[in-house]
Structure formats: C-alpha cells, structure tokens
C-alpha cells in the first residue's frame, strides 16, 4: 500500500513508527508526527487526541498485524495439529529472514507508559494457550513460545548476543521438532 492510498489513521501510525525509529521513542512528538503524515496538528489530534492514544494505537496495530499473519499461516496448515505453533514459527522466521525491524512504535509506547504492555500481555497469554491447545506436546509448544519471545526481546533491545545464522538455526530446529524438513525452507538463504 502506497502512502497515497493509506487512510489518515494509517498515515499517522506509519509516521509515528518511523519517527520513533529515527529519533527514539522519548523524542516522539505530535508536531513531528503531524508534519511527517502531511497533516496539521489539529488533523492529527482529531484522529488521536493525545500522544497516549497514538502510542496505544501503535501497540494495537502491531498486535493486529501479527495476528493476521499468524492466522493466514495457520489456515495454510488447515488448522491441523501443531498448526498454531508452526504458524508462529513461520511468521517469526519470515520477519527475521526478511530482516524486518522490531516495531519501534512498541518501544515508544512502552517507554512512554509501561501500561501499554497490557494488550501485548493479553494477546500473548491467549496465543500461548492456543499453541498449547493445538499442540500434540503442549510443553514443547510452550518452549517454542518462550524461545521466539526471547529472540524477539534480543532483537528489540539490540542485544546482539547471537549471530543471525545462530538465531535462524534455532528457529529452524524448533520447526523440525514439529514437522519433517521442508524443502522450501532449505532454499531460503541464511544471512551471516
């Protein structure tokens, strides 16, 4: 979707995420977001009356986008056994291999108000339960969840403890615990 076809709300959210990435979450200002989105500050405030509402929307957008990707992957696996676990692995691996940055809007929201973690907590609690309910081995599903969340945290906080190849190897090993080797995944290059 190009910037021309984005709704006002989407333009604002995109601008806010970009600015948070560039200048850091603490320095995110409504004036800067309005300028980047090509709106007046009044136009921005009509959609998001406060910075807190804008940051809350960034968190909700992140959760929603992840859930949409996860459900598409799950459906591609016909909602069979382990489909939620395998979908979670596939979505994370795709984001990671494509070198998608962690959403800076999430960090901006957390920096502004740790209470914005609540939608993520609720979603993760539900996701973990879905993974357990759908898995042939619920404990192994929990271990996959914890590994992926750990890798996400390392990336979000730019810890740099593992190379990209090591992280992808861990993700692929998780996948192999739930299904035989996938020839399509073997074609995806592992960055160094």
N, C-alpha and C positions, 0 to 999 in steps of 0.2 A: 504494500500500500504506500503510495507516494504521499508526501506532505500535503499536496493539493486535495487529495481525497479523504484526508483524515477529518474527523469531527473536531469541533473546538476542544472538547474534553481530551481527546486523544492527542491533539497538538500540544496542549498544556502538559499532559503527562509525559510526552516524549521530550519536550523542552526541559522539564524539571529533572528527568532522569539524566539527560545529557549534561546539564549544568552541575548536578550533584557529582557526576563523574569527573568533570573538569576542575571544579574549584573545591570540592569536598562538601560533604553534607552540611556542615555547620554554616558554610557561607552561602547556602541556597537562599536566594531572596525572591520574593514575589515580583518585584520590579524586573529582575533579570529574567525570570521565567516568562513574564508577560512580553518583554521585548523579543525573546527568542521565539516565542509562539506567534509573534506578529499581532499581538493584541494590545489593547490599552489595559492598564492595571484594573480599571473598572470591569472590563470584559472578563478578565481572569477572576476577579472577585465575584462576579455573577455566577460563575461555574463552581469556584472553590472559595467560599467566603473567608477562609482562614488558611494559614500555612499548614496547620494541623490537619485540616480536611484534605488538602492537597497531598500531604505525606501519607495519610490514611489511604487515599485512593491509589497511590503508587504501590503500597503493600497489597491492597486488594487486587490490583491489576496483575501483579507478579503471581499471586496465588491462582488467579483465574487462568492465566496463560499456561502455567504449569499443569493445572488440572485438565485443560482442554487437550494438551499434548498427550498427557497420560491416558486419558480416556480414548483418544484415537488409537494409540498403541495397544491398549487393552482390547479394543474392538477388533483390531487386526489379528489378534490372537484368539478370536471368537469367545472371549470371556471364559476360557477353559481354566483348568487348574494351573496355578502359578502365573496366570496372565497379568495380574496386578504387579507382582514382583518383577517379572520380565519387562513389563511396560516401563516401570520405574527405572530399571537398569538402562533400557534402550533410550529413554528420554535424556537421562543424565549423560550417557555416553555420547549421544548426538550433540548435545550442548557443549560437552567438553572437547570432543574431537574438532568441532567447528570453532573452537576457541571462543565461545560466547562468554562475554564478561558477566560476572555476577551482577545482578541489577543494583546499580548504585542507589536507586530510589529506596531500596530496602534499608541500606546502611544509613541513608539520610533520615529515614523515618525513625529508626532505632536510636540514632544519635540525638534526635530531637525529643523523642518520648519513648522510653522502653516499653510503654504500654502498647505500642503499635506491633509488638511481637505477638499479641494475643490472637489475631487472625491466623498467623502462621502456626502458632501452638495448636489452635483448634484444628486447622487443616491437617497438620502432621499427625495429630492424635487419631483423626479419622482415617488418614492414609495408612498409618501403621496397623490399625485394626482391619482395614480392608485387605492389606497384604497378608496378615495372619489368617484371616478368614478364608482367603482364596488359596493359600499355600498348602502344599502337601506336608511341609515341615514348617510350622509356624515359628519355631525358634530360629531356623535358618533365615526365614523371611525377616525377622527382627534384626538379625545380624546384617542383612543386606541394607535395610533401612539405616542402621547405625553407621555402616561404612559409607554410604552415599552422603549422609548428613555430615559425617566427619570430613569427607573430601570437599564438600561444599563449603564448610567452615574454613578449611585451609585456604581455599581459593578466595573466599570473601574477604578474609583478613590478610591475604597476600603473605602467607607464612612461608611458602617456598621450601617445605621440608622434603617433598618428593618430586622427582622429575615427572614430566608429563607422561613419559613412557611407563614409569612405575605406576602412576595412577591409572592409566588405561589398562595396564596388565591386571591390576586389582579388580577393575570393573569387569573385564573380560572373564576373569576367574570366577567372579560371582555369577555371571551369566552361565558359565559352564556347569555350575552346581545345580542349575535348574533345567538345562536342556543340552542336548548334544551340540557340538561345534556347528556354527552357522557359516557356511561358505561365503555368504555375502559380507559378513563382518570381517572375514580374513582379507578382503580386498581394500578395506579402509586403512589408509596408512597411519601408522603410529608416529606422531611427531616426537622429535628428540627433546 
